Amino acid sequence: MTTTVRYSECGFLERGDAFPGRATERHFGVTESGLELALYAGRHELLGRVDRNRYVCD
């Protein structure tokens, strides 16, 4: 699995690529109490079927 972390405007972005057809992305923001998850997105493909999830935190 390859994980890439890079800074963004208000925190950082973590992207994980396990193998072709499967990837996850998490966006973290900096708050007074530390880092908070702002967004989670995942893409999984198996036997031609694609499943996508996207969750945005308030």
C-alpha distance matrix in Angstrom:
0.0 3.8 6.5 10.0 13.2 16.6 20.1 22.1 25.8 25.9 22.8 19.1 16.3 12.7 10.3 6.9 5.7 4.2 6.8 10.3 12.3 10.1 9.6 11.0 13.2 15.3 18.4 20.2 23.8 26.0 29.0 31.8 30.1 26.7 23.5 23.5 21.1 22.8 20.6 17.7 16.7 14.5 14.6 14.1 15.8 17.1 20.2 21.2 21.3 19.5 19.2 19.0 19.5 20.6 22.2 24.2 25.6 29.2
3.8 0.0 3.8 6.7 10.1 13.3 17.0 19.0 22.8 23.2 20.2 16.5 13.8 10.5 8.2 5.7 5.3 6.3 8.5 11.1 13.2 11.2 9.6 10.7 11.9 14.0 16.6 18.4 21.8 23.9 27.2 30.0 28.7 25.2 22.0 22.3 20.1 21.4 19.4 17.1 16.2 14.7 15.0 15.4 17.2 19.1 22.2 22.6 22.7 20.5 20.2 19.4 19.8 20.3 21.9 23.4 24.8 28.2
6.5 3.8 0.0 3.8 6.7 10.1 13.6 15.7 19.5 19.7 16.5 12.9 10.3 6.9 5.6 4.3 6.4 8.4 11.2 13.6 14.9 12.3 9.7 9.4 9.6 10.9 13.2 14.7 18.1 20.1 23.4 26.3 25.0 21.5 18.2 18.7 16.7 18.1 16.5 14.6 14.3 13.7 14.8 16.0 18.5 20.8 24.1 24.3 23.8 21.2 20.4 18.9 18.6 18.6 19.6 20.7 21.8 25.1
10.0 6.7 3.8 0.0 3.8 6.7 10.3 12.6 16.3 17.0 14.1 10.4 8.0 5.7 5.2 6.4 8.6 11.4 13.8 15.4 16.6 14.3 11.2 10.6 9.5 10.6 11.8 13.4 16.4 18.3 21.8 24.8 24.1 20.5 17.2 18.0 16.2 17.2 15.9 14.7 14.6 14.7 16.0 17.9 20.3 23.0 26.3 26.0 25.5 22.5 21.8 19.8 19.5 18.7 19.7 20.2 21.3 24.4
13.2 10.1 6.7 3.8 0.0 3.8 7.0 9.6 13.3 13.7 10.6 6.9 5.7 4.5 6.5 8.8 11.8 14.6 17.2 18.8 19.6 17.0 13.6 12.0 9.8 9.6 9.8 10.6 13.2 14.7 18.3 21.3 20.8 17.1 14.0 15.2 14.0 15.0 14.5 14.1 14.8 15.8 17.8 20.1 22.9 25.8 29.2 28.7 27.8 24.6 23.5 21.1 20.1 18.8 19.1 18.9 19.5 22.2
16.6 13.3 10.1 6.7 3.8 0.0 3.8 6.5 10.2 11.3 8.8 5.6 5.4 6.7 8.8 11.9 14.5 17.7 20.0 21.0 21.7 19.5 15.9 14.2 11.5 10.9 9.9 10.6 12.2 13.7 17.4 20.4 20.6 17.0 14.2 15.5 14.7 15.0 14.8 15.3 16.1 17.6 19.6 22.3 25.0 28.1 31.4 30.6 29.7 26.3 25.2 22.5 21.5 19.6 19.9 19.1 19.8 22.0
20.1 17.0 13.6 10.3 7.0 3.8 0.0 3.8 7.0 8.0 6.0 4.1 6.2 8.9 11.6 15.0 17.8 21.0 23.4 24.3 24.7 22.4 18.7 16.6 13.3 11.9 9.7 9.5 10.0 11.0 14.7 17.7 18.4 15.0 12.6 14.1 14.0 13.9 14.6 16.0 17.3 19.5 21.8 24.8 27.6 30.9 34.2 33.2 32.1 28.5 27.2 24.1 22.7 20.3 20.1 18.6 18.8 20.5
22.1 19.0 15.7 12.6 9.6 6.5 3.8 0.0 3.8 5.6 5.3 4.8 6.4 10.1 12.5 16.2 18.9 22.3 24.5 24.9 24.8 22.7 18.9 16.6 13.0 11.6 8.6 8.9 8.8 10.4 13.9 17.2 18.3 15.4 12.8 13.6 13.2 12.2 12.9 14.9 16.1 18.9 21.2 24.5 27.3 30.8 34.1 32.7 31.3 27.6 26.2 22.9 21.4 18.6 18.3 16.4 16.9 18.2
25.8 22.8 19.5 16.3 13.3 10.2 7.0 3.8 0.0 3.8 6.1 7.6 9.8 13.5 16.0 19.7 22.5 25.9 28.0 28.3 28.0 25.9 22.1 19.7 15.9 14.2 10.7 10.4 8.9 9.9 12.9 16.0 17.9 15.5 13.5 14.2 14.4 12.7 14.1 16.8 18.3 21.4 23.8 27.3 30.2 33.7 36.9 35.4 33.8 30.1 28.5 25.0 23.3 20.1 19.5 16.9 17.1 17.6
25.9 23.2 19.7 17.0 13.7 11.3 8.0 5.6 3.8 0.0 3.8 6.9 9.7 13.2 16.2 19.7 22.9 26.0 28.5 29.1 28.5 26.0 22.3 19.4 15.6 13.1 9.4 8.0 5.5 6.3 9.1 12.4 14.2 12.0 10.2 10.8 11.6 10.3 12.5 15.5 17.7 21.0 23.8 27.2 30.4 33.8 37.2 35.9 34.0 30.3 28.3 24.7 22.6 19.3 17.9 15.2 14.6 14.9
22.8 20.2 16.5 14.1 10.6 8.8 6.0 5.3 6.1 3.8 0.0 3.8 7.2 10.3 13.6 16.9 20.3 23.2 26.0 27.0 26.6 23.9 20.1 17.1 13.6 10.8 7.5 5.5 4.3 5.2 8.9 12.2 13.1 10.2 7.7 9.0 9.7 9.5 11.6 14.0 16.3 19.3 22.2 25.4 28.7 32.0 35.5 34.5 32.7 29.0 27.0 23.6 21.5 18.5 17.2 15.0 14.3 15.4
19.1 16.5 12.9 10.4 6.9 5.6 4.1 4.8 7.6 6.9 3.8 0.0 3.8 6.7 10.1 13.4 16.7 19.6 22.4 23.5 23.3 20.6 16.9 14.1 10.7 8.5 6.0 5.4 6.7 8.4 12.1 15.4 15.6 12.3 9.2 10.3 9.8 10.1 11.0 12.4 14.3 16.8 19.5 22.6 25.7 29.0 32.4 31.6 30.0 26.5 24.7 21.5 19.7 17.2 16.5 15.1 15.0 16.9
16.3 13.8 10.3 8.0 5.7 5.4 6.2 6.4 9.8 9.7 7.2 3.8 0.0 3.8 6.6 10.1 13.3 16.3 18.9 19.8 19.6 17.0 13.2 10.6 7.2 5.9 4.6 6.3 8.9 11.5 15.0 18.4 18.3 15.0 11.5 11.6 9.9 9.9 9.4 10.0 11.2 13.4 15.9 18.9 22.0 25.3 28.7 27.8 26.4 22.8 21.2 18.1 16.7 14.5 14.5 13.8 14.5 17.1
12.7 10.5 6.9 5.7 4.5 6.7 8.9 10.1 13.5 13.2 10.3 6.7 3.8 0.0 3.8 6.7 10.2 12.9 15.8 17.2 17.2 14.3 10.7 8.2 5.7 5.2 6.4 8.1 11.4 13.9 17.2 20.4 19.6 16.2 12.6 12.7 10.6 11.6 10.5 9.7 10.6 11.8 14.2 16.7 19.9 22.9 26.4 25.9 24.6 21.3 19.7 17.1 15.8 14.5 14.7 14.9 15.7 18.7
10.3 8.2 5.6 5.2 6.5 8.8 11.6 12.5 16.0 16.2 13.6 10.1 6.6 3.8 0.0 3.8 6.7 9.9 12.4 13.5 13.6 10.9 7.2 5.7 4.4 6.4 8.7 11.3 14.7 17.5 20.7 24.0 23.1 19.8 16.2 15.8 13.2 13.7 11.6 9.9 9.4 9.6 11.3 13.6 16.5 19.5 23.0 22.4 21.4 18.2 17.0 14.8 14.3 13.6 14.8 15.8 17.3 20.6
6.9 5.7 4.3 6.4 8.8 11.9 15.0 16.2 19.7 19.7 16.9 13.4 10.1 6.7 3.8 0.0 3.8 6.3 9.2 11.1 11.5 8.5 5.6 5.2 6.4 8.7 11.8 14.1 17.7 20.4 23.4 26.5 25.2 22.0 18.4 18.0 15.3 16.3 14.0 11.4 10.6 9.4 10.6 11.9 14.6 17.2 20.7 20.7 19.8 17.0 16.1 14.6 14.5 14.8 16.2 17.8 19.4 22.9
5.7 5.3 6.4 8.6 11.8 14.5 17.8 18.9 22.5 22.9 20.3 16.7 13.3 10.2 6.7 3.8 0.0 3.8 5.7 7.4 8.5 6.2 4.6 6.7 8.9 12.0 15.0 17.7 21.2 24.0 27.0 30.3 29.0 25.8 22.2 21.6 18.7 19.5 16.8 13.9 12.1 10.1 9.8 10.3 12.3 14.6 17.9 17.9 17.7 15.3 15.1 14.3 15.1 16.1 18.2 20.2 22.2 25.8
4.2 6.3 8.4 11.4 14.6 17.7 21.0 22.3 25.9 26.0 23.2 19.6 16.3 12.9 9.9 6.3 3.8 0.0 3.8 7.1 8.3 5.9 6.3 8.5 11.5 14.3 17.7 20.0 23.8 26.4 29.2 32.3 30.7 27.5 24.0 23.4 20.5 21.7 19.0 15.7 14.0 11.3 10.8 10.0 11.7 13.1 16.3 17.2 17.1 15.3 15.1 15.2 16.1 17.7 19.7 22.1 23.9 27.7
6.8 8.5 11.2 13.8 17.2 20.0 23.4 24.5 28.0 28.5 26.0 22.4 18.9 15.8 12.4 9.2 5.7 3.8 0.0 3.8 6.2 5.7 7.6 10.8 13.9 17.1 20.4 23.1 26.7 29.5 32.4 35.6 34.2 31.0 27.4 26.7 23.6 24.4 21.4 18.2 15.9 12.8 11.1 9.8 10.1 11.3 14.0 14.8 15.4 14.1 14.9 15.5 17.3 19.2 21.8 24.3 26.5 30.3
10.3 11.1 13.6 15.4 18.8 21.0 24.3 24.9 28.3 29.1 27.0 23.5 19.8 17.2 13.5 11.1 7.4 7.1 3.8 0.0 3.8 5.7 7.9 11.7 14.5 18.1 21.2 24.3 27.7 30.8 33.7 37.1 35.9 32.8 29.2 28.2 24.9 25.2 21.8 18.8 15.9 12.8 10.2 9.0 8.3 9.9 12.1 12.2 13.3 12.0 13.6 14.4 16.8 18.9 21.9 24.4 27.1 30.7
12.3 13.2 14.9 16.6 19.6 21.7 24.7 24.8 28.0 28.5 26.6 23.3 19.6 17.2 13.6 11.5 8.5 8.3 6.2 3.8 0.0 3.8 6.8 10.4 13.4 17.0 20.1 23.4 26.9 30.1 32.8 36.3 35.1 32.2 28.5 27.0 23.6 23.5 20.0 16.8 13.6 10.3 7.1 5.5 4.8 7.2 9.9 9.5 9.9 8.3 9.9 10.9 13.6 16.0 19.2 22.0 24.9 28.5
10.1 11.2 12.3 14.3 17.0 19.5 22.4 22.7 25.9 26.0 23.9 20.6 17.0 14.3 10.9 8.5 6.2 5.9 5.7 5.7 3.8 0.0 3.8 7.1 10.5 13.9 17.3 20.3 23.9 27.1 29.7 33.1 31.6 28.8 25.1 23.7 20.3 20.6 17.2 13.8 11.0 7.6 5.5 4.4 6.2 8.7 12.2 12.2 11.6 9.4 9.5 9.9 11.6 13.9 16.6 19.5 22.0 25.7
9.6 9.6 9.7 11.2 13.6 15.9 18.7 18.9 22.1 22.3 20.1 16.9 13.2 10.7 7.2 5.6 4.6 6.3 7.6 7.9 6.8 3.8 0.0 3.8 6.9 10.4 13.6 16.7 20.3 23.5 26.2 29.6 28.4 25.5 21.7 20.4 17.1 17.3 14.1 10.9 8.4 5.8 5.3 6.6 9.3 12.3 15.7 15.4 14.4 11.5 10.8 9.8 10.7 12.0 14.5 16.9 19.3 22.9
11.0 10.7 9.4 10.6 12.0 14.2 16.6 16.6 19.7 19.4 17.1 14.1 10.6 8.2 5.7 5.2 6.7 8.5 10.8 11.7 10.4 7.1 3.8 0.0 3.8 6.8 10.3 13.3 16.8 20.0 22.6 26.0 24.7 21.9 18.2 16.7 13.3 13.7 10.6 7.4 5.7 4.3 6.4 8.6 12.0 15.0 18.6 18.2 16.6 13.4 11.7 9.8 9.3 9.8 11.5 13.7 15.8 19.4
13.2 11.9 9.6 9.5 9.8 11.5 13.3 13.0 15.9 15.6 13.6 10.7 7.2 5.7 4.4 6.4 8.9 11.5 13.9 14.5 13.4 10.5 6.9 3.8 0.0 3.8 6.8 10.0 13.4 16.8 19.5 23.0 22.1 19.2 15.4 14.1 10.8 10.8 7.9 5.8 5.1 6.3 8.9 11.9 15.1 18.4 21.9 21.1 19.4 15.9 14.2 11.4 10.3 9.3 10.5 11.7 13.6 17.1
15.3 14.0 10.9 10.6 9.6 10.9 11.9 11.6 14.2 13.1 10.8 8.5 5.9 5.2 6.4 8.7 12.0 14.3 17.1 18.1 17.0 13.9 10.4 6.8 3.8 0.0 3.8 6.5 10.1 13.3 15.8 19.3 18.3 15.5 11.8 10.3 7.1 7.6 5.6 4.6 6.5 8.7 12.0 14.9 18.4 21.5 25.1 24.5 22.5 19.0 16.7 13.7 11.7 9.8 9.6 9.9 11.0 14.3
18.4 16.6 13.2 11.8 9.8 9.9 9.7 8.6 10.7 9.4 7.5 6.0 4.6 6.4 8.7 11.8 15.0 17.7 20.4 21.2 20.1 17.3 13.6 10.3 6.8 3.8 0.0 3.8 6.7 10.2 12.9 16.6 16.2 13.5 9.8 8.5 6.1 5.5 5.1 6.6 8.8 11.8 15.0 18.2 21.6 24.9 28.4 27.4 25.4 21.8 19.5 16.2 14.0 11.3 10.5 9.4 10.0 12.6
20.2 18.4 14.7 13.4 10.6 10.6 9.5 8.9 10.4 8.0 5.5 5.4 6.3 8.1 11.3 14.1 17.7 20.0 23.1 24.3 23.4 20.3 16.7 13.3 10.0 6.5 3.8 0.0 3.8 6.8 9.5 13.0 12.5 9.7 6.1 5.4 4.5 5.3 7.2 9.1 12.1 15.0 18.4 21.4 24.9 28.0 31.6 30.9 28.8 25.2 22.7 19.5 16.9 14.2 12.6 10.9 10.1 12.1
23.8 21.8 18.1 16.4 13.2 12.2 10.0 8.8 8.9 5.5 4.3 6.7 8.9 11.4 14.7 17.7 21.2 23.8 26.7 27.7 26.9 23.9 20.3 16.8 13.4 10.1 6.7 3.8 0.0 3.8 6.4 10.1 10.6 8.3 5.6 5.4 6.4 6.2 9.2 12.0 15.1 18.3 21.6 24.8 28.2 31.4 35.0 34.1 31.9 28.2 25.8 22.3 19.6 16.5 14.5 12.0 10.6 11.4
26.0 23.9 20.1 18.3 14.7 13.7 11.0 10.4 9.9 6.3 5.2 8.4 11.5 13.9 17.5 20.4 24.0 26.4 29.5 30.8 30.1 27.1 23.5 20.0 16.8 13.3 10.2 6.8 3.8 0.0 3.8 7.0 8.0 5.7 4.7 6.5 9.1 9.6 12.9 15.6 18.7 21.8 25.2 28.2 31.7 34.8 38.4 37.6 35.5 31.9 29.4 26.0 23.3 20.2 18.0 15.4 13.4 13.6
29.0 27.2 23.4 21.8 18.3 17.4 14.7 13.9 12.9 9.1 8.9 12.1 15.0 17.2 20.7 23.4 27.0 29.2 32.4 33.7 32.8 29.7 26.2 22.6 19.5 15.8 12.9 9.5 6.4 3.8 0.0 3.8 5.4 5.1 6.0 6.9 10.2 10.7 14.4 17.3 20.7 23.9 27.4 30.4 34.0 37.0 40.6 39.9 37.5 33.9 31.1 27.8 24.7 21.6 18.9 16.0 13.3 12.7
31.8 30.0 26.3 24.8 21.3 20.4 17.7 17.2 16.0 12.4 12.2 15.4 18.4 20.4 24.0 26.5 30.3 32.3 35.6 37.1 36.3 33.1 29.6 26.0 23.0 19.3 16.6 13.0 10.1 7.0 3.8 0.0 3.8 5.6 8.3 9.8 13.4 14.2 18.0 20.7 24.2 27.3 30.9 33.8 37.4 40.4 44.0 43.4 41.0 37.4 34.6 31.3 28.1 25.1 22.1 19.3 16.4 15.3
30.1 28.7 25.0 24.1 20.8 20.6 18.4 18.3 17.9 14.2 13.1 15.6 18.3 19.6 23.1 25.2 29.0 30.7 34.2 35.9 35.1 31.6 28.4 24.7 22.1 18.3 16.2 12.5 10.6 8.0 5.4 3.8 0.0 3.8 7.0 8.3 12.1 13.8 17.4 19.6 23.3 26.1 29.8 32.3 36.1 38.8 42.5 42.1 39.6 36.3 33.3 30.2 26.9 24.2 21.2 18.8 15.6 15.1
26.7 25.2 21.5 20.5 17.1 17.0 15.0 15.4 15.5 12.0 10.2 12.3 15.0 16.2 19.8 22.0 25.8 27.5 31.0 32.8 32.2 28.8 25.5 21.9 19.2 15.5 13.5 9.7 8.3 5.7 5.1 5.6 3.8 0.0 3.8 6.6 10.2 12.3 15.6 17.6 21.1 23.7 27.3 29.9 33.6 36.3 40.0 39.7 37.5 34.1 31.3 28.3 25.2 22.6 19.9 17.9 15.1 15.4
23.5 22.0 18.2 17.2 14.0 14.2 12.6 12.8 13.5 10.2 7.7 9.2 11.5 12.6 16.2 18.4 22.2 24.0 27.4 29.2 28.5 25.1 21.7 18.2 15.4 11.8 9.8 6.1 5.6 4.7 6.0 8.3 7.0 3.8 0.0 3.8 6.8 9.2 12.1 13.9 17.4 20.0 23.6 26.2 29.9 32.7 36.4 36.0 33.8 30.4 27.7 24.6 21.7 19.1 16.7 14.9 12.6 13.6
23.5 22.3 18.7 18.0 15.2 15.5 14.1 13.6 14.2 10.8 9.0 10.3 11.6 12.7 15.8 18.0 21.6 23.4 26.7 28.2 27.0 23.7 20.4 16.7 14.1 10.3 8.5 5.4 5.4 6.5 6.9 9.8 8.3 6.6 3.8 0.0 3.8 6.1 9.3 11.3 15.0 17.8 21.5 24.2 27.9 30.7 34.4 33.9 31.4 28.0 25.1 22.0 18.8 16.1 13.4 11.5 8.9 10.1
21.1 20.1 16.7 16.2 14.0 14.7 14.0 13.2 14.4 11.6 9.7 9.8 9.9 10.6 13.2 15.3 18.7 20.5 23.6 24.9 23.6 20.3 17.1 13.3 10.8 7.1 6.1 4.5 6.4 9.1 10.2 13.4 12.1 10.2 6.8 3.8 0.0 3.8 5.9 7.6 11.3 14.1 17.8 20.5 24.2 27.1 30.7 30.2 27.7 24.2 21.3 18.2 15.1 12.5 9.9 8.6 6.9 9.4
22.8 21.4 18.1 17.2 15.0 15.0 13.9 12.2 12.7 10.3 9.5 10.1 9.9 11.6 13.7 16.3 19.5 21.7 24.4 25.2 23.5 20.6 17.3 13.7 10.8 7.6 5.5 5.3 6.2 9.6 10.7 14.2 13.8 12.3 9.2 6.1 3.8 0.0 3.8 7.1 10.4 13.9 17.4 20.5 24.0 27.2 30.6 29.6 27.1 23.5 20.6 17.2 14.1 10.9 8.4 5.9 4.9 7.2
20.6 19.4 16.5 15.9 14.5 14.8 14.6 12.9 14.1 12.5 11.6 11.0 9.4 10.5 11.6 14.0 16.8 19.0 21.4 21.8 20.0 17.2 14.1 10.6 7.9 5.6 5.1 7.2 9.2 12.9 14.4 18.0 17.4 15.6 12.1 9.3 5.9 3.8 0.0 3.8 6.6 10.2 13.6 16.9 20.3 23.5 26.9 25.9 23.3 19.7 16.9 13.4 10.5 7.3 5.7 4.5 5.9 9.2
17.7 17.1 14.6 14.7 14.1 15.3 16.0 14.9 16.8 15.5 14.0 12.4 10.0 9.7 9.9 11.4 13.9 15.7 18.2 18.8 16.8 13.8 10.9 7.4 5.8 4.6 6.6 9.1 12.0 15.6 17.3 20.7 19.6 17.6 13.9 11.3 7.6 7.1 3.8 0.0 3.8 6.8 10.5 13.4 17.0 20.0 23.6 22.8 20.2 16.7 13.9 10.7 7.9 5.7 5.2 6.6 8.4 12.1
16.7 16.2 14.3 14.6 14.8 16.1 17.3 16.1 18.3 17.7 16.3 14.3 11.2 10.6 9.4 10.6 12.1 14.0 15.9 15.9 13.6 11.0 8.4 5.7 5.1 6.5 8.8 12.1 15.1 18.7 20.7 24.2 23.3 21.1 17.4 15.0 11.3 10.4 6.6 3.8 0.0 3.8 7.0 10.3 13.7 17.0 20.3 19.3 16.8 13.2 10.7 7.4 5.5 4.3 6.3 8.6 11.4 14.9
14.5 14.7 13.7 14.7 15.8 17.6 19.5 18.9 21.4 21.0 19.3 16.8 13.4 11.8 9.6 9.4 10.1 11.3 12.8 12.8 10.3 7.6 5.8 4.3 6.3 8.7 11.8 15.0 18.3 21.8 23.9 27.3 26.1 23.7 20.0 17.8 14.1 13.9 10.2 6.8 3.8 0.0 3.8 6.6 10.2 13.3 16.8 16.1 13.8 10.4 8.1 5.7 5.1 6.5 9.1 12.0 14.6 18.3
14.6 15.0 14.8 16.0 17.8 19.6 21.8 21.2 23.8 23.8 22.2 19.5 15.9 14.2 11.3 10.6 9.8 10.8 11.1 10.2 7.1 5.5 5.3 6.4 8.9 12.0 15.0 18.4 21.6 25.2 27.4 30.9 29.8 27.3 23.6 21.5 17.8 17.4 13.6 10.5 7.0 3.8 0.0 3.8 6.7 10.2 13.5 12.5 10.5 7.1 5.8 4.6 6.6 8.9 12.1 15.1 18.1 21.6
14.1 15.4 16.0 17.9 20.1 22.3 24.8 24.5 27.3 27.2 25.4 22.6 18.9 16.7 13.6 11.9 10.3 10.0 9.8 9.0 5.5 4.4 6.6 8.6 11.9 14.9 18.2 21.4 24.8 28.2 30.4 33.8 32.3 29.9 26.2 24.2 20.5 20.5 16.9 13.4 10.3 6.6 3.8 0.0 3.8 6.7 10.3 10.0 8.2 5.8 5.2 6.5 8.8 11.9 14.9 18.2 20.9 24.6
15.8 17.2 18.5 20.3 22.9 25.0 27.6 27.3 30.2 30.4 28.7 25.7 22.0 19.9 16.5 14.6 12.3 11.7 10.1 8.3 4.8 6.2 9.3 12.0 15.1 18.4 21.6 24.9 28.2 31.7 34.0 37.4 36.1 33.6 29.9 27.9 24.2 24.0 20.3 17.0 13.7 10.2 6.7 3.8 0.0 3.8 6.8 6.4 5.5 4.4 6.2 8.7 11.8 14.9 18.2 21.5 24.4 27.9
17.1 19.1 20.8 23.0 25.8 28.1 30.9 30.8 33.7 33.8 32.0 29.0 25.3 22.9 19.5 17.2 14.6 13.1 11.3 9.9 7.2 8.7 12.3 15.0 18.4 21.5 24.9 28.0 31.4 34.8 37.0 40.4 38.8 36.3 32.7 30.7 27.1 27.2 23.5 20.0 17.0 13.3 10.2 6.7 3.8 0.0 3.8 5.5 5.4 6.7 8.5 11.7 14.6 18.0 21.1 24.5 27.3 30.9
20.2 22.2 24.1 26.3 29.2 31.4 34.2 34.1 36.9 37.2 35.5 32.4 28.7 26.4 23.0 20.7 17.9 16.3 14.0 12.1 9.9 12.2 15.7 18.6 21.9 25.1 28.4 31.6 35.0 38.4 40.6 44.0 42.5 40.0 36.4 34.4 30.7 30.6 26.9 23.6 20.3 16.8 13.5 10.3 6.8 3.8 0.0 3.8 5.6 8.5 11.1 14.5 17.6 21.1 24.3 27.7 30.6 34.1
21.2 22.6 24.3 26.0 28.7 30.6 33.2 32.7 35.4 35.9 34.5 31.6 27.8 25.9 22.4 20.7 17.9 17.2 14.8 12.2 9.5 12.2 15.4 18.2 21.1 24.5 27.4 30.9 34.1 37.6 39.9 43.4 42.1 39.7 36.0 33.9 30.2 29.6 25.9 22.8 19.3 16.1 12.5 10.0 6.4 5.5 3.8 0.0 3.8 6.5 9.9 13.0 16.5 19.7 23.2 26.5 29.6 33.0
21.3 22.7 23.8 25.5 27.8 29.7 32.1 31.3 33.8 34.0 32.7 30.0 26.4 24.6 21.4 19.8 17.7 17.1 15.4 13.3 9.9 11.6 14.4 16.6 19.4 22.5 25.4 28.8 31.9 35.5 37.5 41.0 39.6 37.5 33.8 31.4 27.7 27.1 23.3 20.2 16.8 13.8 10.5 8.2 5.5 5.4 5.6 3.8 0.0 3.8 6.7 10.0 13.4 16.8 20.1 23.5 26.6 29.9
19.5 20.5 21.2 22.5 24.6 26.3 28.5 27.6 30.1 30.3 29.0 26.5 22.8 21.3 18.2 17.0 15.3 15.3 14.1 12.0 8.3 9.4 11.5 13.4 15.9 19.0 21.8 25.2 28.2 31.9 33.9 37.4 36.3 34.1 30.4 28.0 24.2 23.5 19.7 16.7 13.2 10.4 7.1 5.8 4.4 6.7 8.5 6.5 3.8 0.0 3.8 6.5 10.1 13.3 16.8 20.0 23.2 26.5
19.2 20.2 20.4 21.8 23.5 25.2 27.2 26.2 28.5 28.3 27.0 24.7 21.2 19.7 17.0 16.1 15.1 15.1 14.9 13.6 9.9 9.5 10.8 11.7 14.2 16.7 19.5 22.7 25.8 29.4 31.1 34.6 33.3 31.3 27.7 25.1 21.3 20.6 16.9 13.9 10.7 8.1 5.8 5.2 6.2 8.5 11.1 9.9 6.7 3.8 0.0 3.8 6.8 10.3 13.5 16.9 20.0 23.3
19.0 19.4 18.9 19.8 21.1 22.5 24.1 22.9 25.0 24.7 23.6 21.5 18.1 17.1 14.8 14.6 14.3 15.2 15.5 14.4 10.9 9.9 9.8 9.8 11.4 13.7 16.2 19.5 22.3 26.0 27.8 31.3 30.2 28.3 24.6 22.0 18.2 17.2 13.4 10.7 7.4 5.7 4.6 6.5 8.7 11.7 14.5 13.0 10.0 6.5 3.8 0.0 3.8 6.8 10.3 13.5 16.7 20.0
19.5 19.8 18.6 19.5 20.1 21.5 22.7 21.4 23.3 22.6 21.5 19.7 16.7 15.8 14.3 14.5 15.1 16.1 17.3 16.8 13.6 11.6 10.7 9.3 10.3 11.7 14.0 16.9 19.6 23.3 24.7 28.1 26.9 25.2 21.7 18.8 15.1 14.1 10.5 7.9 5.5 5.1 6.6 8.8 11.8 14.6 17.6 16.5 13.4 10.1 6.8 3.8 0.0 3.8 6.7 10.2 13.2 16.5
20.6 20.3 18.6 18.7 18.8 19.6 20.3 18.6 20.1 19.3 18.5 17.2 14.5 14.5 13.6 14.8 16.1 17.7 19.2 18.9 16.0 13.9 12.0 9.8 9.3 9.8 11.3 14.2 16.5 20.2 21.6 25.1 24.2 22.6 19.1 16.1 12.5 10.9 7.3 5.7 4.3 6.5 8.9 11.9 14.9 18.0 21.1 19.7 16.8 13.3 10.3 6.8 3.8 0.0 3.8 6.7 10.0 13.2
22.2 21.9 19.6 19.7 19.1 19.9 20.1 18.3 19.5 17.9 17.2 16.5 14.5 14.7 14.8 16.2 18.2 19.7 21.8 21.9 19.2 16.6 14.5 11.5 10.5 9.6 10.5 12.6 14.5 18.0 18.9 22.1 21.2 19.9 16.7 13.4 9.9 8.4 5.7 5.2 6.3 9.1 12.1 14.9 18.2 21.1 24.3 23.2 20.1 16.8 13.5 10.3 6.7 3.8 0.0 3.8 6.5 9.8
24.2 23.4 20.7 20.2 18.9 19.1 18.6 16.4 16.9 15.2 15.0 15.1 13.8 14.9 15.8 17.8 20.2 22.1 24.3 24.4 22.0 19.5 16.9 13.7 11.7 9.9 9.4 10.9 12.0 15.4 16.0 19.3 18.8 17.9 14.9 11.5 8.6 5.9 4.5 6.6 8.6 12.0 15.1 18.2 21.5 24.5 27.7 26.5 23.5 20.0 16.9 13.5 10.2 6.7 3.8 0.0 3.8 6.6
25.6 24.8 21.8 21.3 19.5 19.8 18.8 16.9 17.1 14.6 14.3 15.0 14.5 15.7 17.3 19.4 22.2 23.9 26.5 27.1 24.9 22.0 19.3 15.8 13.6 11.0 10.0 10.1 10.6 13.4 13.3 16.4 15.6 15.1 12.6 8.9 6.9 4.9 5.9 8.4 11.4 14.6 18.1 20.9 24.4 27.3 30.6 29.6 26.6 23.2 20.0 16.7 13.2 10.0 6.5 3.8 0.0 3.8
29.2 28.2 25.1 24.4 22.2 22.0 20.5 18.2 17.6 14.9 15.4 16.9 17.1 18.7 20.6 22.9 25.8 27.7 30.3 30.7 28.5 25.7 22.9 19.4 17.1 14.3 12.6 12.1 11.4 13.6 12.7 15.3 15.1 15.4 13.6 10.1 9.4 7.2 9.2 12.1 14.9 18.3 21.6 24.6 27.9 30.9 34.1 33.0 29.9 26.5 23.3 20.0 16.5 13.2 9.8 6.6 3.8 0.0
